[in-house]
């Protein structure tokens, strides 16, 4: 009979821990939270010091019964839930339920905490139990009460003023504001044309590019040359002045160091897994949980990584010693710095600033444990292992060189830069990814050896046209980074913030980037206009800091709640009485209705936002949001009718641009692309029965696919050419243009590396 009962959150973790403890220990799972607030109004009572009314969670009631039954036969209870506020709260809720059942009488109760599931860590934790932390429990209660009070009072207001089923959250609302404001910034953006003057050069048998930085003694800025005509004039002047040669006037060499990134926190793990592996934040946390809770690696079940919810970048001393020993064995003593690298934790909350996410043992090499892991488990573990090892290696040493070359007169200068890795250091193991970086930024360019006074061959001078680009939409990685920088939420909440925004249909994903929906925009507009303080980034961050202060015992939780609640509920009542639905869902424009002269407004309809007359129902003028002013209605498709119902066909504006649709919508839902697919005549290399059609995706990107789709799903991005690949024999090649290498014929097969310069001309005949 087991004398000791240990409670963890998941059965997988229970199974792993059971193997580390002897026969005198029984390990059971609570299956997450066991108790929560009543799901109705009044569950938090501000009039009585925010008294909270809890009830047992139905699906976990049987697990609580099993724990109570097992406890009757045990002498001691060890509460071993996760080592954070959430875990502390789960232990406390279970403790309260068991106390109410009088199951704790005469029992020893201890709270045990560990940050990795290894035999040593588990046994050490059991030997050093502590009491439940009132400060952590209060901080979690305050957080739960705040979320409840905001949700149960603000969400019904959205139902009345916008539409039913909407929700507003204390943390999700500022996150939505970030996405909407970025989209509005993109929409306000006006692209500007500018030109750069590039030179193709050669020296010592090596070709390299350079860019014009000074022209006729004047330093060039981004918008110094803004037209093709002016760029052509500069090109001709420089070509004549240079006479086929550039003179090297200056060579500047420097050596710089690049230090490794800190080991992973929850936030940086989510960001890097998104950038490098394409994982969503939720997927990353799910896989990390599996690696933390335990994997069978050949007869032994062991947690492979430390706890994955942390703000800390520190590593335990024994982990540092093991990592440094492995680096010395595997990469040589030259790869080790003189002393361990120490990283500073940004998080203020010392009770949650445990260890960074790292392998529980550096000797669990990714290539060794790979056979025991799923494909996605291996990818994430490999990422964690490499980042951890790299963070304790020497810096990378990089030589950089900048060369200035004169074209004719002294005032015309071209500049070429390059760099070479002298000693890769940590880069031999791992390099951190970057958001929205150009492919060329990642590559090191090597310049030929040059000295002042050398002559460089000028092959060509090329004017290059550019257009300024709007700021990029948020990806999961860049959104998590922004949330962390603004102090919105905490690492354990980022994944749920993102999923809530998607589940409520406030945002959509387009090519892995967030776009706000029409409803999301309206909700954000309502909140920013009428609840400005509560979606303010600084206010949200300060409230998070106050919750951290509660968890450290520096503040009392009830005064914090009262300070938030009193002005908040007063504002809710004011907006309920003084704001009408049309004030929220209608945004008046400075434009008169072409039918009746009354103001037009952007309004929210069943299918999204549109422009309509404020004189409705007397005036029924409407137009699509993206339709130009002065339009009298949808454009008819001349000479054609709907093939399904014989009604007129019209050109409509959708989320992904214009398309042809039936005028009888929604009774008839027939649609077709505005641009018909174009037959290239190139036979499909996969099925040999169809031909490759040029088409446009919903987002407007051109691609080529088989005419027999969906029977044949073959598709490529680049223009096909009916020529077999000389290396692998694949029936077609494609035409690809890049800034770096110009236009080439390329084999579309990933396994084949065939490329060949292409100067243009007719596509090959198909016979």
Secondary structure, DSSP 8 states (H G I E B T S, - for coil): --SEEEEES-HHHHHHHHTTS-TTEEEEE--S--EEE-SSTTSEEGGGTTEE-EEE-GGGHHHHHHHHHHHHT-SEEEE---SSHHHHHHHHHHHHHHHHTT--TT-EEEE---SS-SHHHHHHHHHT-B---HHHHHHHHHHHHHHHHHHHHHHHHHHHHT-TT----TTHHHHHHHHHHHHHHHHH----EEEEEEEEEEETTEEEEEEEEEETTEE--TTS--SHHHHHHHHHHHHHHHTTEEEEEEEEEEEEEE-----B-HHHHHHHIIIII---HHHHHHHHHHHHH-EESSS-EE--B--S--------HHHHHHHHHHHHHHH-GGGB-SS--------S-TTT----B-BS-TTS-HHHHGGGS-HHHHHHHHHHHHHHHHTTB--EEEEEEEEEEE-SSTT-EEEEEEEEEEE-GGGGT-----TT--GGGGS--------TT-EEEEEEEEEEEEE--------HHHHHHHHHHHT-S-GGGHHHHHHHHHHTTSEEEETTEEEE-HHHHHHHHHHHHHSGGGG-HHHHHHHHHHHHHHHTTSS-HHHHHHHHHHHHHHHHHHHHHH--HHHHHEEEEEEE-TTT--EEEEEEETTEEEEEETTTTT---EE-TTS-TT--S-EEEEEEE-TTT--EEEEEEETTEEEEEETTTTT---EEESS--EEEEEE-TTTSSSEEEEEE-TTS-EEEEETTTTT---EESSEEES---TTT--S-EEEEEETTTEEEEE---TT---EEE----------
